[in-house]
Amino acid sequence: MNNQYMRSAHRLAIYRKRASEAKTEYYKNWRQCRYGLMAGYRKNFQQFTMRDNGRIYADSLEVIGQYIGAAGDYMRLKYTGYYADNSGFSTITGGVVKLRHSRGVDYIPVTFSNEYDGVTLYFNDRERVEKGAQDHENAIRAAASGADHHAEREAERERENDAKNAAENEIYDLQNEISEAKKAARELIHAIRAQREAGAIQAPICEALISKLKQYKNDVKAARARIAALNDNFWLSIGAY
């Protein structure tokens, strides 16, 4: 099997296990184990981590600033989020967080899912309204537009990861089927040889056994062809493709 992509579920299990076994209170959940903590935030035990790209991963919408609404509340959208899997159950939605500070107000694009805890704030894309200025409405709309854009991109990546994971699972199952078919074929070959040597096998039975052996070989051939196709295009794991 192509090991380029570790199973998403397996990765998540690893991070959850690390969090459950952590001996420090800094690592309270799988996201902190996945993304790590910047040293500047450890001393306060705050429930968020910050990356060099300006993204902040927080446990909830209440950790930083004030959540003021979904992107659709400030834009003319005909949807409430983007599908983040290929089954249509998980969605990612954009929204806006309001953060007051001494220099004014920042409106920060944020994304979140209906399937798991945690939010992503795009701090580098924040819209700032300087203290005393009044252009809050345009800043909020701009932040909402940015949040919707990030939600769409995140959802695209998640759908791709979902397809990759489905392909890996199918390949894993096919490889097991190949192993089982080869094992069954070997046992059948030994049985046919033993019966022939003993002179106890009848022609119709022999033909049936040989036909079964051909079926095993065809199953292995088909499974290998499917594995090759999935390695070439993981989207084939999704029924619509």
C-alpha positions as CSV (number, residue, x, y, z in Angstrom):
1,M,0.0,0.0,0.0
2,N,1.2,3.6,-0.7
3,N,2.3,4.9,2.7
4,Q,2.6,8.5,1.5
5,Y,-0.6,9.4,3.4
6,M,-1.0,8.0,6.9
7,R,-4.6,7.4,7.7
8,S,-6.3,10.5,9.1
9,A,-8.1,8.4,11.8
10,H,-4.8,6.8,12.8
11,R,-3.1,10.2,13.1
12,L,-6.0,11.6,15.2
13,A,-5.8,8.5,17.5
14,I,-2.1,9.1,18.0
15,Y,-2.6,12.7,19.0
16,R,-5.6,11.9,21.3
17,K,-3.4,9.2,23.0
18,R,-0.6,11.7,23.5
19,A,-3.0,14.2,25.0
20,S,-4.4,11.6,27.4
21,E,-1.0,10.5,28.5
22,A,0.6,14.0,28.7
23,K,2.3,14.7,32.0
24,T,2.1,18.4,31.6
25,E,-1.0,20.5,31.7
26,Y,0.1,22.5,28.7
27,Y,-1.1,19.7,26.4
28,K,-4.8,19.3,27.2
29,N,-6.2,18.2,23.9
30,W,-5.2,16.6,20.6
31,R,-4.9,19.9,18.8
32,Q,-2.2,21.1,21.1
33,C,-0.3,17.8,20.6
34,R,-0.7,18.1,16.9
35,Y,0.3,21.8,16.4
36,G,2.5,22.4,19.5
37,L,2.5,25.4,21.8
38,M,4.4,28.6,21.3
39,A,6.6,29.3,24.4
40,G,5.1,32.7,24.9
41,Y,1.7,31.3,25.6
42,R,2.6,28.4,27.9
43,K,2.9,30.4,31.1
44,N,-0.7,31.5,30.9
45,F,-2.1,28.0,30.2
46,Q,-4.3,29.6,27.6
47,Q,-6.3,27.2,25.4
48,F,-4.9,28.2,22.0
49,T,-1.8,27.8,19.9
50,M,-0.3,30.1,17.3
51,R,1.5,29.2,14.1
52,D,4.0,31.2,12.1
53,N,1.5,31.7,9.4
54,G,-0.7,33.8,11.7
55,R,-3.3,31.1,12.3
56,I,-4.5,30.6,15.8
57,Y,-6.0,27.3,16.8
58,A,-8.4,27.7,19.8
59,D,-10.5,25.2,21.7
60,S,-13.7,27.2,21.1
61,L,-15.1,30.5,19.9
62,E,-15.1,31.8,23.5
63,V,-11.3,31.7,24.0
64,I,-10.3,34.8,22.0
65,G,-12.5,37.9,21.6
66,Q,-16.3,37.8,21.0
67,Y,-17.9,35.8,18.2
68,I,-20.4,38.1,16.4
69,G,-21.8,35.8,13.8
70,A,-21.4,33.5,10.8
71,A,-20.2,34.9,7.4
72,G,-23.6,34.5,6.0
73,D,-25.0,37.0,8.6
74,Y,-23.0,39.7,6.8
75,M,-22.9,38.5,3.2
76,R,-25.5,37.3,0.8
77,L,-24.8,33.6,0.9
78,K,-27.2,30.9,-0.1
79,Y,-25.5,28.3,2.1
80,T,-24.4,27.9,5.7
81,G,-21.1,26.2,5.1
82,Y,-19.0,23.9,2.9
83,Y,-19.1,20.2,2.9
84,A,-15.9,18.9,4.5
85,D,-16.4,15.2,3.6
86,N,-17.8,13.3,0.6
87,S,-20.9,12.1,2.4
88,G,-22.4,15.5,3.1
89,F,-22.4,15.2,6.9
90,S,-19.5,17.4,8.0
91,T,-19.4,21.1,7.2
92,I,-17.0,24.0,7.8
93,T,-18.4,27.5,8.3
94,G,-16.8,30.9,8.3
95,G,-17.5,33.5,10.9
96,V,-16.2,36.7,12.5
97,V,-14.6,37.3,15.9
98,K,-14.5,40.8,17.4
99,L,-11.4,41.6,19.5
100,R,-11.2,44.9,21.3
101,H,-7.8,46.4,22.3
102,S,-6.1,49.6,23.1
103,R,-5.6,50.6,19.4
104,G,-9.2,49.9,18.3
105,V,-11.1,46.8,17.2
106,D,-10.0,43.8,15.1
107,Y,-12.5,41.7,13.2
108,I,-10.9,38.3,12.7
109,P,-12.0,35.7,10.2
110,V,-12.7,32.3,11.9
111,T,-13.7,28.9,10.7
112,F,-15.3,26.0,12.6
113,S,-16.9,22.6,12.0
114,N,-20.1,21.0,13.0
115,E,-18.2,17.7,13.5
116,Y,-15.4,18.5,15.9
117,D,-14.3,21.0,18.6
118,G,-11.8,23.7,17.9
119,V,-11.7,26.8,15.7
120,T,-9.1,28.4,13.5
121,L,-8.7,32.2,13.6
122,Y,-6.9,33.8,10.7
123,F,-5.1,36.6,12.6
124,N,-3.0,37.8,9.6
125,D,-6.3,38.5,7.7
126,R,-7.9,40.6,10.4
127,E,-9.6,43.8,9.6
128,R,-8.7,46.6,12.0
129,V,-10.8,49.7,12.8
130,E,-8.6,52.2,14.5
131,K,-9.8,53.8,17.7
132,G,-12.3,56.5,17.0
133,A,-13.0,55.4,13.4
134,Q,-16.5,54.3,12.4
135,D,-16.0,52.0,9.4
136,H,-17.0,48.9,11.3
137,E,-19.6,47.6,8.8
138,N,-17.1,47.4,5.9
139,A,-14.5,45.8,8.2
140,I,-17.0,43.1,9.3
141,R,-18.0,42.4,5.7
142,A,-14.4,42.1,4.6
143,A,-13.6,39.8,7.5
144,A,-16.7,37.7,6.8
145,S,-15.6,37.4,3.1
146,G,-12.2,36.3,4.2
147,A,-13.7,33.7,6.6
148,D,-15.9,32.3,3.9
149,H,-12.9,32.0,1.6
150,H,-10.9,30.1,4.2
151,A,-13.8,27.9,5.0
152,E,-14.1,26.9,1.4
153,R,-10.3,26.2,1.1
154,E,-10.4,24.1,4.4
155,A,-13.4,22.1,3.2
156,E,-11.7,21.3,-0.1
157,R,-8.6,20.0,1.8
158,E,-10.8,18.0,4.1
159,R,-12.8,16.4,1.2
160,E,-9.5,15.5,-0.4
161,N,-8.2,14.0,2.8
162,D,-11.5,12.1,3.2
163,A,-11.0,10.7,-0.3
164,K,-7.4,9.8,0.4
165,N,-8.4,8.1,3.6
166,A,-11.2,6.1,1.8
167,A,-8.7,5.0,-0.8
168,E,-6.2,3.9,1.8
169,N,-8.9,1.9,3.6
170,E,-10.0,0.3,0.4
171,I,-6.5,-0.6,-0.6
172,Y,-5.9,-2.1,2.9
173,D,-9.1,-4.2,2.5
174,L,-8.1,-5.3,-1.0
175,Q,-4.6,-6.3,0.1
176,N,-6.2,-8.5,2.8
177,E,-8.5,-10.0,0.2
178,I,-5.5,-10.7,-2.0
179,S,-3.7,-12.4,0.9
180,E,-6.8,-14.5,1.7
181,A,-7.4,-15.4,-2.0
182,K,-3.7,-16.5,-2.4
183,K,-3.9,-18.5,0.8
184,A,-7.1,-20.2,-0.4
185,A,-5.6,-20.9,-3.8
186,R,-2.5,-22.5,-2.3
187,E,-4.6,-24.8,-0.2
188,L,-6.8,-25.7,-3.1
189,I,-3.7,-26.5,-5.3
190,H,-2.4,-28.8,-2.5
191,A,-5.8,-30.5,-2.3
192,I,-6.0,-31.1,-6.0
193,R,-2.5,-32.5,-6.2
194,A,-3.1,-34.8,-3.2
195,Q,-6.3,-36.1,-4.7
196,R,-4.7,-36.7,-8.1
197,E,-1.8,-38.5,-6.5
198,A,-4.2,-40.7,-4.6
199,G,-6.2,-41.3,-7.8
200,A,-9.4,-40.5,-5.8
201,I,-10.5,-37.4,-7.6
202,Q,-13.3,-37.6,-10.2
203,A,-13.3,-35.5,-13.3
204,P,-16.3,-33.3,-12.5
205,I,-14.9,-32.5,-9.1
206,C,-11.5,-31.7,-10.5
207,E,-13.0,-29.3,-13.0
208,A,-15.0,-27.6,-10.3
209,L,-11.9,-27.2,-8.2
210,I,-9.9,-25.8,-11.1
211,S,-12.7,-23.4,-11.9
212,K,-12.6,-22.2,-8.3
213,L,-8.8,-21.8,-8.6
214,K,-9.2,-19.6,-11.7
215,Q,-11.8,-17.5,-9.8
216,Y,-9.2,-16.9,-7.1
217,K,-6.6,-15.8,-9.7
218,N,-9.1,-13.5,-11.4
219,D,-10.0,-12.0,-8.0
220,V,-6.4,-11.3,-7.2
221,K,-5.9,-9.7,-10.7
222,A,-8.9,-7.5,-10.3
223,A,-7.9,-6.4,-6.8
224,R,-4.4,-5.5,-8.0
225,A,-5.8,-3.5,-10.8
226,R,-8.1,-1.6,-8.4
227,I,-5.2,-0.9,-6.1
228,A,-3.1,0.5,-9.0
229,A,-6.1,2.7,-10.1
230,L,-6.6,4.0,-6.5
231,N,-2.9,4.8,-6.2
232,D,-3.1,6.7,-9.4
233,N,-6.3,8.5,-8.5
234,F,-7.5,8.4,-4.9
235,W,-10.8,10.1,-5.9
236,L,-11.9,6.8,-7.4
237,S,-12.6,5.8,-3.8
238,I,-15.7,8.1,-3.8
239,G,-18.7,6.6,-5.4
240,A,-19.5,9.5,-7.7
241,Y,-16.1,9.2,-9.5
